[in-house]
Amino acid sequence: MDSDDYENACRKRHSRFDRRFFIGVLSTSIYCRPGCPAGVPRKENVKLYKSAAAASAAGFQPCLRCRPEAFPSTTAWNGSSWKIYRALRLIDQGFLDEQSVEELAEFLKVGPRQLIRLFNDHLGASPVEVAQTRRLHFAKKLIVETHMSFSDVSFAAGFGSLGGFNAALRKTYKLSPTQLREKCNVDRKKTERDDIVECTVPYCLPFDWAAMLSFFAYRAVPGVEVVTAYSYARTFCLEGEAGHFEAFFEPASHQIRMRITYPEIRYLRRIIDRVCSLFDLKADSNRIDQFLAKDSELAPMVRRFPGLRVPGCWSGFEVAVRAILGQQITVKAASTLVARIVERYGKAYQCCAEGLQFTFPEPAQLVDADLTGMGIVGQRIAAIQAVAGQIGCGELDIEGGMDPDNFVRTICSIKGIGEWTAQYIAMRALNDPNAFPYSDLILRRAVSEPGVTMTPKALLKRAESWQPWRAYCVMLLWRNYAS
């Protein structure tokens, strides 16, 4: 960005610049988001950074007013390589809390030096610096927003010891945990039970969250998901333990309030990261909408439906089962079949949230399960069990561990799974922004004249200019066609 862009971003407090860069103020040694309510510093007193980690590594402290830690992590991966995106997801889930950069590089099938170079190019900071910044940001969020003890905060944020947590906090914020909690003075609501953690995640505008909830509501699995006009709740299994969360959209404050019930506090950061991916909170809708609006055919749709996001999922396997069952039948018919599987093989779950009764079966539960007598075609049963088997033996990583092209090739090798199913799963389970189920009938009609249906090959060629945001085109075209 040049100085004029900076001046425009700061003086007009444009939310569209949030997370695109961070401002280090030389006179105060503090770094802020572009929308910080504090006074605007002179241009000669600032330095711009690609990420919060880069500003922190340069010696700046996070601002206590604009709270850079409150928002989902940087969208610097947008337009970057898949390896950067996947590495950031793994760091958000705590990979570097117990493992090394070398192990992260090996997991991503890239050399350690190349990984560090990619991070410096795209984020201006090393993987270790990014991990430490996000660890501290998450700890501060829990200190400010919850009544959790500091030892629990330290454990949940991924620090190896309480002493290390205290030292890192003092170094970064120049305050002890107690002083930080008192200074921020946020109204923290006491939950009725100790095993419930309540916190908030702001979202950047534009965000058509109502369309997102409508998408989930139409496909909700009875007993596993409950969707209302302003909320989404579901059960889940993580590392062998069952839990649930409730997410309440609060449009007046542009945030989502979460209530999480889960017995293992150390996985809290991973749970919140998954919820953020579920609602695609890391997307930069301003940038994506501006890009798509360059297409004359899409521009009116973008103006009519700004801020559309791509719905993610909690479980990639669950989405795969749903996609396989949904081949050549209606959405509601597929929901009925999924409900039958859940009733027979889902684990019973009891909680205070109304309507949540089961957890979705894990791959190991369905790999040899008897799915006959449910109205499911034999080929679909074989495909579901083949996916479960490949996940079990490690040939298929449906939670985002494989690059999209390799994932599509691998899952398409299973009989009964074609390109549409693979691309749909990649779009929702891998959060691949460029996934494109080009054979979809509605998409082919949505870009054609009335009464005409474009061929899959023609649609694929038409969509070349929509890269790397074809998944967002899918949501836009589906929404426009349904209106």
matplotlib code that plots the C-alpha trace (Angstrom):
import matplotlib.pyplot as plt

x = [0.0, 1.2, 0.8, -2.4, -4.1, -3.0, -4.4, -7.7, -7.9, -7.2, -9.2, -12.3, -12.0, -12.8, -13.6, -12.6, -8.9, -9.2, -6.7, -5.1, -2.4, -1.5, -0.2, 2.9, 3.0, 6.7, 5.9, 4.0, 5.4, 1.8, 0.3, -3.4, -6.0, -6.8, -10.2, -8.7, -10.8, -7.7, -6.3, -4.7, -0.9, 1.1, 2.3, 5.9, 5.3, 3.9, 5.1, 2.8, 3.0, 1.5, 0.4, 0.1, 3.0, 5.2, 4.3, 4.9, 8.3, 9.3, 8.8, 5.3, 2.6, -1.0, -3.4, -5.8, -8.5, -8.9, -8.0, -6.3, -6.6, -10.4, -10.8, -10.3, -6.7, -5.3, -6.6, -3.1, -3.5, -6.1, -4.5, -1.5, -0.4, -2.3, 0.6, 0.5, -3.2, -2.9, 0.1, -1.9, -4.9, -2.5, -1.0, -4.4, -5.2, -2.1, 0.3, 3.4, 2.5, 4.1, 5.8, 8.6, 8.7, 10.6, 7.7, 5.2, 7.3, 7.4, 3.7, 3.2, 5.7, 8.0, 11.5, 11.8, 13.7, 11.1, 8.3, 10.1, 10.6, 7.0, 5.9, 8.3, 7.1, 3.3, 3.2, 6.4, 7.1, 8.3, 6.1, 7.3, 6.5, 3.1, 2.4, 3.5, 1.5, -1.7, -1.1, -0.8, -3.8, -6.0, -4.8, -5.7, -9.1, -9.8, -8.5, -10.7, -13.9, -14.1, -13.9, -11.4, -8.5, -5.2, -3.8, -6.7, -6.1, -2.4, -3.3, -6.0, -3.7, -1.0, 1.7, 4.0, 3.8, 2.1, 5.5, 6.1, 2.6, 3.1, 6.5, 5.2, 2.2, 4.4, 6.9, 4.1, 1.6, 3.8, 1.0, 0.4, -2.7, -4.5, -3.6, -4.7, -8.1, -8.6, -7.4, -9.6, -12.7, -15.0, -18.3, -17.8, -20.9, -20.6, -21.9, -24.2, -21.8, -18.0, -17.8, -19.3, -17.0, -18.6, -16.8, -17.4, -15.9, -16.4, -17.1, -16.1, -18.7, -20.2, -21.4, -24.7, -25.0, -28.7, -28.1, -25.5, -28.0, -30.6, -28.2, -27.6, -31.2, -32.3, -29.7, -29.8, -29.4, -32.2, -30.7, -27.2, -27.9, -30.5, -30.8, -32.9, -33.2, -30.3, -28.4, -26.7, -26.0, -24.6, -23.0, -19.5, -16.8, -13.2, -10.4, -12.9, -14.9, -18.4, -19.4, -21.6, -21.6, -24.2, -23.4, -25.7, -25.5, -25.7, -26.0, -26.1, -22.5, -21.3, -20.2, -21.0, -21.4, -20.4, -21.2, -19.0, -19.4, -16.5, -14.6, -11.0, -10.0, -6.8, -8.8, -10.7, -8.7, -9.2, -13.0, -13.2, -11.1, -13.4, -16.4, -14.8, -14.2, -17.7, -19.0, -16.1, -15.2, -11.7, -12.9, -12.3, -15.7, -14.8, -11.9, -13.8, -16.9, -14.7, -13.0, -16.3, -17.9, -15.4, -17.4, -20.3, -22.7, -21.9, -21.7, -25.5, -25.6, -22.8, -24.6, -27.8, -26.2, -23.0, -21.0, -21.9, -19.6, -19.0, -20.5, -17.9, -18.5, -17.5, -16.7, -15.4, -16.7, -20.2, -20.2, -18.9, -21.7, -24.2, -22.9, -22.8, -26.4, -27.5, -26.5, -29.5, -32.1, -33.5, -31.9, -34.7, -34.6, -30.9, -31.6, -34.0, -31.4, -28.7, -31.2, -31.7, -28.0, -27.7, -30.6, -29.1, -25.3, -25.0, -24.1, -26.7, -25.9, -27.5, -27.3, -29.3, -29.6, -33.0, -33.0, -29.4, -29.6, -26.9, -23.3, -22.7, -21.1, -17.3, -15.7, -14.8, -18.5, -19.7, -16.8, -18.5, -22.0, -25.1, -26.8, -29.3, -33.0, -32.8, -33.6, -30.0, -28.8, -26.2, -23.6, -24.0, -23.5, -20.3, -19.0, -19.6, -17.8, -15.0, -14.5, -14.6, -12.0, -9.6, -9.9, -9.2, -6.0, -4.8, -5.1, -7.6, -7.5, -10.9, -10.2, -8.0, -4.7, -4.5, -4.1, -7.3, -6.1, -4.7, -7.8, -10.1, -8.0, -8.0, -11.7, -12.7, -10.9, -13.7, -16.4, -19.6, -17.9, -17.6, -16.2, -19.3, -19.2, -15.5, -15.6, -18.6, -16.7, -13.5, -15.6, -17.1, -14.6, -11.3, -12.5, -11.0, -12.0, -11.5, -13.5, -16.1, -18.7, -19.1, -21.5, -24.1, -27.5, -28.5, -25.1, -25.4, -28.9, -27.9, -25.5, -27.6, -30.5, -34.0, -34.8, -31.2, -28.8, -25.0, -22.9, -20.4, -17.5, -18.7, -19.3, -15.8, -14.4, -16.7, -15.5, -11.8, -11.9, -13.5, -10.4, -9.3, -12.8, -15.0, -16.5, -17.9, -19.3, -21.1, -22.8, -23.6, -25.2, -27.2, -28.5, -29.4, -31.1, -33.2, -34.4]
y = [0.0, 3.5, 6.4, 7.7, 4.3, 4.3, 7.8, 6.8, 3.6, 5.3, 8.5, 6.9, 3.9, 1.6, -1.9, -3.3, -2.7, -4.8, -7.7, -6.6, -4.8, -3.6, -0.2, 0.1, 3.5, 4.5, 7.1, 4.7, 1.3, 0.0, -1.7, -1.3, -2.3, 0.3, 0.9, 1.7, 4.4, 6.1, 9.2, 8.9, 9.1, 11.1, 9.2, 9.7, 8.0, 4.7, 1.5, -0.9, -4.7, -7.6, -9.4, -9.0, -11.4, -9.1, -6.1, -8.0, -9.3, -5.7, -4.8, -3.3, -4.1, -4.9, -2.0, -2.5, -0.4, -1.9, -5.4, -7.0, -10.3, -10.2, -10.8, -14.1, -14.6, -12.6, -13.3, -13.0, -16.5, -15.2, -15.6, -17.3, -20.9, -23.7, -24.6, -21.2, -21.5, -25.1, -24.1, -21.2, -23.5, -26.0, -23.2, -22.0, -25.5, -25.6, -27.7, -25.7, -25.8, -29.3, -29.8, -28.1, -26.0, -28.9, -31.3, -28.8, -28.5, -32.3, -32.6, -30.1, -31.8, -28.8, -28.0, -26.0, -23.2, -22.9, -22.8, -20.0, -18.1, -18.4, -17.1, -14.2, -13.4, -13.6, -12.6, -10.8, -13.2, -16.7, -19.6, -19.5, -15.8, -16.3, -19.1, -17.1, -14.1, -16.1, -18.0, -14.6, -13.2, -16.2, -16.0, -12.3, -13.0, -15.6, -13.3, -10.4, -12.3, -15.2, -16.0, -18.8, -19.2, -18.1, -21.6, -22.8, -19.9, -20.8, -24.4, -23.6, -21.1, -23.7, -22.5, -25.1, -23.7, -21.0, -19.3, -19.1, -17.7, -15.0, -14.0, -13.9, -11.8, -9.3, -9.0, -8.3, -6.3, -5.0, -6.2, -9.3, -11.4, -9.8, -6.3, -7.0, -8.3, -5.3, -2.8, -4.0, -4.0, -5.9, -7.1, -10.9, -12.9, -15.7, -19.0, -21.2, -24.2, -24.4, -26.6, -23.9, -21.3, -18.2, -15.8, -13.7, -13.5, -10.3, -10.6, -8.1, -6.6, -7.2, -10.6, -12.1, -14.3, -14.7, -16.5, -18.7, -19.7, -20.4, -22.7, -24.6, -24.7, -26.3, -29.1, -29.5, -33.0, -33.7, -34.4, -33.1, -29.6, -26.9, -23.7, -20.7, -17.3, -16.0, -19.1, -22.3, -25.2, -28.6, -31.6, -32.8, -35.3, -34.3, -36.6, -39.2, -36.8, -35.4, -31.8, -29.1, -25.4, -22.7, -19.7, -16.6, -13.9, -10.4, -8.0, -4.9, -5.5, -7.4, -10.4, -14.0, -15.1, -18.7, -21.1, -24.1, -27.2, -29.7, -31.5, -30.9, -27.2, -27.8, -28.1, -24.9, -23.0, -25.7, -25.7, -21.9, -22.1, -24.8, -22.6, -19.7, -21.9, -23.2, -19.7, -18.6, -15.7, -15.4, -14.4, -10.9, -10.2, -6.7, -8.1, -11.0, -9.0, -6.3, -9.1, -10.8, -7.4, -7.0, -9.6, -7.7, -10.7, -11.1, -7.4, -7.0, -10.1, -8.9, -5.6, -7.4, -10.0, -8.5, -10.5, -14.0, -16.6, -20.3, -22.5, -24.8, -27.8, -29.3, -32.7, -33.4, -37.0, -35.8, -33.5, -36.4, -38.7, -36.0, -35.3, -39.0, -39.4, -36.3, -37.4, -37.3, -36.7, -33.6, -31.9, -32.9, -36.5, -36.6, -35.1, -37.9, -40.5, -38.8, -38.7, -42.5, -43.1, -40.9, -42.6, -46.0, -45.3, -41.9, -41.8, -40.6, -37.1, -35.3, -31.6, -28.6, -27.3, -28.3, -30.5, -31.9, -35.6, -37.4, -37.0, -37.8, -41.3, -41.3, -43.1, -46.1, -46.6, -46.7, -48.6, -52.0, -50.8, -52.4, -49.5, -51.7, -51.2, -47.4, -46.6, -46.0, -47.3, -50.0, -48.0, -45.1, -47.5, -48.8, -45.3, -44.1, -47.2, -46.8, -43.1, -44.2, -46.9, -44.6, -42.1, -44.9, -46.1, -42.5, -42.6, -39.7, -36.6, -35.0, -32.4, -30.1, -32.0, -32.6, -30.0, -29.7, -31.2, -34.3, -34.6, -34.5, -37.1, -39.5, -39.3, -39.6, -42.9, -44.3, -45.9, -43.9, -40.5, -38.1, -34.6, -32.8, -34.7, -34.2, -30.5, -29.9, -31.7, -29.7, -26.4, -27.1, -29.5, -28.1, -24.5, -24.4, -20.9, -22.1, -25.4, -25.5, -28.3, -27.2, -30.1, -28.8, -28.4, -25.2, -23.5, -24.4, -22.9, -19.8, -18.6, -19.3, -17.6, -18.7, -22.1, -22.9, -25.1, -24.6, -27.7, -28.5, -28.0, -24.6, -23.5, -24.6, -22.4, -19.5, -19.7, -19.3, -15.6, -16.2, -17.9, -18.1, -17.3, -19.8, -21.3, -17.8, -17.7, -20.9, -19.4, -16.2, -18.0, -20.4, -17.5, -15.4, -18.4, -19.1, -15.5]
z = [0.0, -0.6, 1.8, 0.2, 0.7, 4.3, 4.8, 3.2, 5.3, 8.6, 8.3, 6.9, 9.2, 6.3, 7.6, 4.2, 5.2, 8.3, 8.5, 5.1, 7.0, 10.5, 11.6, 13.8, 15.5, 16.1, 18.7, 20.9, 19.9, 19.5, 16.5, 15.5, 12.9, 10.3, 12.0, 15.4, 17.2, 18.5, 16.9, 13.5, 13.7, 11.2, 8.1, 9.0, 12.4, 11.1, 9.5, 7.7, 8.3, 6.4, 9.6, 13.4, 13.8, 11.6, 13.7, 16.9, 15.7, 15.0, 18.7, 18.6, 21.3, 20.4, 20.9, 23.8, 22.1, 18.6, 19.9, 16.8, 18.6, 18.5, 14.8, 13.0, 11.7, 8.8, 5.3, 3.9, 2.5, 0.0, -3.4, -1.8, -2.1, -0.6, 1.6, 3.3, 3.8, 5.2, 7.4, 8.9, 9.6, 11.4, 13.4, 14.4, 15.6, 17.7, 15.6, 16.7, 20.4, 20.7, 17.3, 15.4, 12.2, 10.6, 11.4, 10.0, 6.8, 6.5, 7.0, 4.2, 2.0, 1.7, 2.9, 6.2, 4.5, 1.7, 4.3, 6.2, 3.0, 2.0, 5.4, 5.2, 1.7, 2.5, 6.2, 6.9, 9.8, 10.5, 11.4, 15.0, 15.2, 13.7, 16.2, 19.2, 18.2, 17.7, 21.0, 22.8, 21.0, 21.9, 25.6, 25.8, 24.3, 27.0, 29.7, 28.6, 27.7, 30.1, 33.8, 33.1, 35.6, 34.3, 34.4, 32.2, 29.9, 29.6, 28.9, 26.4, 24.5, 24.1, 26.5, 28.0, 31.5, 33.5, 34.0, 30.3, 29.8, 32.4, 30.9, 27.3, 28.4, 30.3, 27.4, 24.9, 26.9, 29.7, 32.1, 34.2, 33.4, 36.4, 35.3, 31.8, 32.9, 35.1, 32.5, 29.7, 32.1, 29.7, 30.9, 31.3, 31.7, 34.3, 32.7, 34.7, 34.4, 34.7, 31.6, 29.4, 27.7, 26.3, 24.0, 20.9, 17.4, 15.4, 11.7, 9.0, 6.8, 4.3, 5.5, 4.5, 7.6, 7.1, 3.7, 5.5, 8.2, 5.5, 3.7, 6.9, 7.9, 4.6, 5.1, 8.9, 10.2, 12.8, 16.2, 15.2, 14.1, 15.1, 13.1, 13.8, 12.2, 14.4, 15.6, 14.7, 17.2, 16.7, 18.4, 17.5, 18.3, 18.7, 19.8, 21.0, 23.2, 22.5, 22.9, 21.3, 20.6, 20.0, 17.8, 18.1, 15.5, 16.9, 13.9, 16.0, 17.2, 14.1, 16.1, 16.9, 20.5, 21.1, 23.9, 23.8, 26.0, 25.8, 28.5, 27.2, 27.5, 25.5, 22.3, 22.8, 20.2, 17.6, 18.2, 17.8, 14.6, 13.2, 13.9, 12.2, 9.1, 9.3, 8.8, 6.5, 8.8, 7.4, 4.0, 2.7, 1.2, 0.0, -2.0, -3.4, -4.3, -6.1, -8.1, -9.1, -10.0, -12.8, -14.7, -16.3, -15.9, -12.2, -11.3, -10.8, -8.7, -6.5, -6.0, -5.1, -2.8, -1.2, 1.4, 0.4, 2.1, 1.4, 4.1, 5.6, 7.9, 11.2, 9.7, 6.2, 6.5, 7.3, 4.2, 2.1, 3.3, 2.6, -0.9, -1.8, -0.6, -2.4, -5.9, -8.2, -5.4, -3.7, -0.8, 1.5, 0.4, 1.2, 4.6, 5.3, 4.4, 6.6, 9.5, 9.2, 9.4, 12.5, 14.2, 13.7, 14.2, 15.8, 19.5, 21.9, 23.4, 26.2, 26.8, 27.8, 24.2, 22.8, 19.7, 20.0, 20.6, 18.6, 17.4, 13.7, 13.2, 12.8, 9.7, 11.8, 12.8, 9.2, 7.4, 8.0, 9.1, 7.7, 5.8, 4.0, 4.5, 4.7, 1.1, 0.2, -3.2, -3.0, -5.0, -2.5, 0.4, -1.2, -1.9, 1.7, 3.1, 0.7, 1.8, 5.5, 4.7, 2.9, 5.8, 8.3, 6.5, 5.9, 2.1, 2.2, 4.4, 4.2, 6.9, 4.7, 4.9, 1.2, -1.5, -3.5, -6.8, -5.1, -2.9, -6.0, -7.8, -4.8, -4.0, -7.6, -7.8, -5.6, -7.7, -7.5, -6.8, -9.7, -10.2, -8.9, -5.6, -5.2, -6.0, -3.6, -0.8, -1.5, -1.5, 2.0, 3.8, 2.5, 2.3, -1.2, -2.6, -6.1, -6.0, -8.8, -9.3, -12.9, -13.8, -11.4, -13.2, -11.4, -12.1, -15.8, -15.9, -13.9, -16.5, -19.5, -21.2, -20.1, -21.4, -22.2, -20.2, -20.7, -21.0, -18.2, -20.6, -21.6, -18.0, -17.0, -19.8, -18.9, -15.3, -16.1, -15.4, -12.0, -10.6, -7.7, -6.3, -8.2, -5.0, -4.2, -7.7, -6.9, -3.9, -5.9, -8.8, -6.6, -4.6, -7.6, -9.4, -6.3, -5.9]

ax = plt.figure().add_subplot(projection="3d")
ax.plot(x, y, z, "-o")
ax.set_aspect("equal")
plt.show()
